[in-house]
Amino acid sequence: MARKPVVALVGRPNVGKSSLFNRLVGERLAVTHEIPGTTRDRLQSEAHWNGIQFRVIDTGGIEVYEPKGSRDIAPLAEGSADFVPQIKSQALIAVEDADVIIMVVDIQHGVTAADETVAEILRRTHKTIIVAANKADVLKHEVDAVEFYGLGLGQVFAISAIHGAGIGDMLDAVTDAIKDVVAGWQDKDDDDHLKIAIVGRPNAGKSTLLNKLIGEERVIVSPIAGTTRDAIDTQLIWHDQPVTLIDTAGIRRRGRIEPGVEQFSVIRAFNAIERSDVAVLVVDGVEGVTDQDEHIAGYVLEEFKGIVIVVNKWDAVEKDAFTMNTFMATIRERLHFIPYAPVIFISALHGQRIHQVLEKVNEVYENRFIRIPTSQLNQIIREAVEHHAPPTKGAKRLKIYYGTQVRVDPPIFLMHINDRKLLHFTYERFLENRIRDKYPFEGTPIRLSFRERGKDPE
């Protein structure tokens, strides 16, 4: 599956980027304040328009230094002055990896020297740029939007992020641009060979594992956490089949992500998971399973990707006869929401059990394409209902008329039922477990969808 297109919101501070972000994603996720510099770290979320899904990134302003006393620069939010270089770094990296850029300007202040400098930076990208002239709260302001064509960037839309005026026209232009961008890399991203994202916390040994898998020092390895900044693709042939390995920057616990380059490396890692088939979650065997390992595994599950858990640095763990079983029990407890994930204990540094990684990943990949015949699926459902009667509400009982597998990669099963309100998530889990009893689908999530007669599935 191809990654989602990325739309970055950039511009000088206090032009309303965070308000526009909230408007596009439909939630108040970004903190807004009238003092410039409030948004220090990048936020990302998904949006959709005209049937197209894309990822929106809110950045801090591309801060432009002006002479003291310049009319263009308002005071920064308290404490934000120290973050100006990082804010600029985040925005510039977002611009680099964005597919479409929305430059947000303040229509009430007109074109400023800071806007012109930001525009000069954006022109060098040679990407589609749309100018959102924000704060057009009255009809008079819409006429003022013409001034921003002087920036030489492209279409200008007078909008009000707060009130929603002009947003639809702007999004039409955004999705038109996305269609052109996607057409350019669709074939490359949608090729059907195995793609593996190597993910995990910083310094867990992801780059060392990659180097062992490909047999050369392809990626710089350092004991300093966070060395790998980009998602790096490496092509290799395994058993006469092409495989792409995607090494990503380590994903820290959210509150500990440093501003700047490291912050955006997390988004690149998420993009790598999106366009992968199977994720290899590298866990530090010395430190054990952490909250952040849970967070990463949860994101892999949300994307319905296959997963293999690799416990690295096992050579450095003090062991007795019970160590591996105890560690496995901890994994199953902490990552209880992916009980189907296989676990391999390795030492990437010394090559211990390295050969098992690609073998197991390939098995997981093949499991994503298993298709259960409709007759066998319905036999499983009948046996499940006989073993555990469906839930009831009052005198009414849930009825499952029949089921069918509607797709693979990932496997999705559609169940036709009488009343969606009678279905409890515990019974969904029970049905999934009964399917896995017959078809384990090791390493891959499966999805159950339910449709009432005459209604769309949920």
JOTA-V901939 format. One record per residue. PHI is phi in whole degrees, -180 to 180 (999 if undefined). PSI is psi in whole degrees, 0 to 359 (NA if undefined). D_LAST is the distance of its C-alpha to the last C-alpha in whole Angstrom. Layout:
PHI_PSI_D_LAST + PHI_PSI_D_LAST
//
This chain:
999_134_22 + -71_153_24 + -69_161_24 + -77_141_22 + -60_151_25 + -114_129_27 + -116_121_28 + -104_135_31 + -99_118_32 + -131_168_36 + 149_169_39 + -67_165_42 + -62_152_41 + 68_33_40 + -106_356_39 + 102_25_36 + -63_317_34 + -68_324_32 + -65_320_31 + -68_320_30 + -57_311_28 + -59_321_26 + -66_318_26 + -70_320_24 + -92_352_21 + 78_16_21 + -141_157_22 + -92_75_26 + -91_331_26 + -98_140_29 + -75_128_32 + -114_148_34 + -159_150_38 + -74_345_41 + -88_128_43 + -62_151_42 + 93_6_41 + -65_319_39 + -82_109_36 + -98_314_38 + -102_156_35 + -78_139_32 + -113_150_29 + -138_148_26 + -161_174_22 + -100_147_20 + -138_164_20 + -148_149_18 + -159_139_20 + 54_34_21 + 77_8_18 + -111_128_20 + -95_142_19 + -153_162_22 + -100_131_23 + -106_132_25 + -116_123_28 + -95_129_30 + -118_161_34 + -70_162_37 + -64_147_40 + -75_97_42 + -73_130_45 + -114_122_48 + -74_130_51 + -122_156_54 + -57_149_57 + -57_131_58 + 92_359_58 + -60_142_56 + -71_345_54 + -82_340_51 + -114_119_50 + -90_163_49 + -61_141_49 + -76_159_46 + -60_153_44 + -56_127_46 + 85_351_46 + -84_343_44 + -58_325_48 + -69_344_48 + -99_0_44 + -54_311_45 + -60_319_46 + -67_320_43 + -60_315_41 + -63_319_42 + -62_315_42 + -58_312_38 + -63_318_38 + -65_323_40 + -71_321_38 + -60_318_34 + -61_319_36 + -61_320_37 + -100_358_34 + -76_151_32 + -90_324_31 + -135_140_32 + -117_131_34 + -107_113_34 + -89_119_37 + -97_129_37 + -128_165_40 + -101_109_42 + -67_335_43 + -76_336_45 + -97_347_47 + 74_187_47 + -73_127_48 + -110_168_49 + -61_325_51 + -65_319_48 + -60_318_46 + -64_323_48 + -69_318_48 + -61_316_44 + -60_322_44 + -63_321_47 + -64_316_45 + -70_326_42 + -61_330_44 + -71_343_45 + -76_336_41 + 58_33_41 + -110_167_38 + -68_124_36 + -124_131_37 + -118_131_35 + -96_122_37 + -105_104_36 + -83_95_39 + -83_166_37 + 72_30_38 + -84_75_39 + -86_345_39 + -133_161_41 + -58_324_42 + -58_323_45 + -67_330_43 + -61_324_42 + -66_326_45 + -67_343_46 + -63_335_43 + -58_329_45 + -57_329_47 + -78_352_45 + -65_339_45 + -66_345_48 + -73_344_46 + 69_35_46 + -105_330_42 + 141_209_41 + -62_142_39 + -119_131_39 + -122_125_36 + -79_121_37 + -135_166_35 + -130_105_34 + -63_327_31 + -70_313_32 + -97_349_32 + 88_1_29 + -66_135_32 + 77_357_32 + -67_320_29 + -60_314_27 + -62_319_30 + -64_317_31 + -68_329_27 + -59_316_28 + -68_322_31 + -62_311_29 + -69_328_26 + -62_318_29 + -68_322_31 + -63_319_28 + -58_318_27 + -66_320_31 + -67_313_31 + -61_322_28 + -60_332_30 + -76_331_33 + -124_11_31 + -60_311_28 + -63_322_30 + -68_319_32 + -80_338_28 + -101_14_27 + -63_157_29 + -99_17_28 + -88_165_30 + -67_129_30 + -122_129_29 + -120_123_30 + -97_124_29 + -97_111_32 + -127_163_31 + 156_178_32 + -70_160_34 + -59_145_37 + 67_22_40 + -85_348_38 + 106_25_40 + -66_314_37 + -68_323_40 + -63_318_42 + -62_316_40 + -60_315_39 + -61_322_43 + -68_321_44 + -65_323_41 + -99_353_43 + 76_21_46 + -155_164_47 + -83_73_47 + -75_326_45 + -120_137_43 + -62_129_46 + -111_133_45 + -144_146_47 + -72_352_47 + -85_122_46 + -61_139_42 + 92_15_40 + -62_316_42 + -79_118_40 + -99_322_38 + -103_163_37 + -83_113_34 + -105_123_37 + -92_133_36 + -127_128_38 + -96_139_38 + -149_164_40 + -108_124_40 + -127_119_39 + 53_45_40 + 67_15_41 + -121_139_37 + -71_141_36 + -137_138_34 + -110_124_34 + -103_128_34 + -114_106_33 + -88_132_35 + -121_163_34 + -66_149_35 + -63_142_35 + -100_111_32 + -82_167_34 + -59_139_32 + -53_318_31 + -70_347_34 + -107_5_36 + -71_126_35 + -75_146_39 + -64_160_39 + 95_220_39 + -59_317_39 + -63_323_37 + -58_314_35 + -76_338_33 + -64_331_34 + -64_317_31 + -64_321_29 + -63_322_30 + -65_319_29 + -62_319_26 + -62_323_26 + -64_319_28 + -64_319_25 + -58_319_22 + -96_8_25 + -93_168_25 + -99_320_24 + -134_137_25 + -105_134_27 + -100_110_30 + -90_111_30 + -90_117_33 + -105_137_34 + -76_112_38 + -66_334_40 + -76_316_42 + -82_336_40 + 86_182_37 + -75_132_34 + -119_173_33 + -59_324_30 + -70_327_30 + -61_320_29 + -62_318_26 + -62_315_25 + -66_315_26 + -61_323_24 + -64_322_21 + -68_321_21 + -61_319_21 + -65_317_18 + -59_327_16 + -87_1_17 + 55_45_16 + -99_156_20 + -69_158_22 + -147_140_25 + -126_129_28 + -94_123_30 + -115_115_34 + -91_109_36 + -95_168_39 + 64_29_43 + -65_337_43 + -67_335_47 + -91_0_47 + -91_131_46 + -71_127_48 + -126_153_47 + -133_193_49 + -67_343_47 + -110_357_44 + -59_311_43 + -65_318_41 + -65_321_39 + -66_317_39 + -65_319_37 + -62_319_35 + -63_323_34 + -66_317_34 + -60_313_31 + -65_329_29 + -75_312_29 + -72_324_29 + -110_48_26 + -64_340_24 + -81_354_21 + -130_61_22 + -66_346_24 + -85_356_24 + -77_126_26 + -71_153_29 + -125_132_32 + -125_133_35 + -101_122_38 + -136_170_41 + -128_104_43 + -64_326_43 + -64_319_46 + -104_1_48 + 79_13_46 + -69_122_45 + 59_21_42 + -61_323_41 + -61_338_41 + -74_339_38 + -65_303_36 + -66_326_35 + -62_314_35 + -70_321_32 + -60_318_30 + -64_322_31 + -62_316_30 + -62_318_26 + -60_315_26 + -65_326_27 + -63_334_24 + -68_344_21 + -108_8_22 + -66_134_23 + -122_125_21 + -90_125_21 + -58_145_22 + -58_321_20 + -63_318_23 + -70_322_23 + -62_316_19 + -70_331_20 + -65_319_23 + -62_318_21 + -65_317_19 + -62_317_22 + -65_323_24 + -65_316_21 + -65_323_21 + -68_325_25 + -76_323_25 + -143_106_23 + -61_142_22 + -61_158_18 + -68_158_18 + -125_161_19 + -139_108_20 + 69_232_23 + -94_1_24 + -101_132_20 + -114_144_19 + -64_133_16 + -119_132_16 + -108_109_15 + -72_310_16 + -170_166_16 + -134_159_14 + -151_149_15 + -88_120_15 + -97_345_14 + -165_168_15 + -121_171_18 + 55_65_19 + -87_164_17 + -67_128_16 + -127_132_12 + -118_132_12 + -105_122_9 + -107_128_10 + -94_121_11 + -131_175_11 + -90_324_13 + -152_114_12 + -63_332_8 + -68_339_11 + -84_350_13 + -86_126_11 + -107_149_13 + -62_332_13 + -66_328_16 + -76_327_15 + -59_313_13 + -62_322_15 + -62_315_18 + -63_318_16 + -61_316_16 + -64_324_20 + -68_324_21 + -64_317_19 + -69_337_21 + -61_324_24 + -93_322_25 + -130_96_23 + -58_330_24 + 49_47_22 + -55_129_25 + 84_353_24 + -124_138_21 + -72_151_17 + -122_153_15 + -123_131_11 + -106_125_9 + -115_149_6 + -128_137_6 + -131_126_6 + -76_152_9 + -59_125_12 + 84_6_12 + -128_164_9 + -77_155_7 + -68_155_4 + -120_NA_0
//
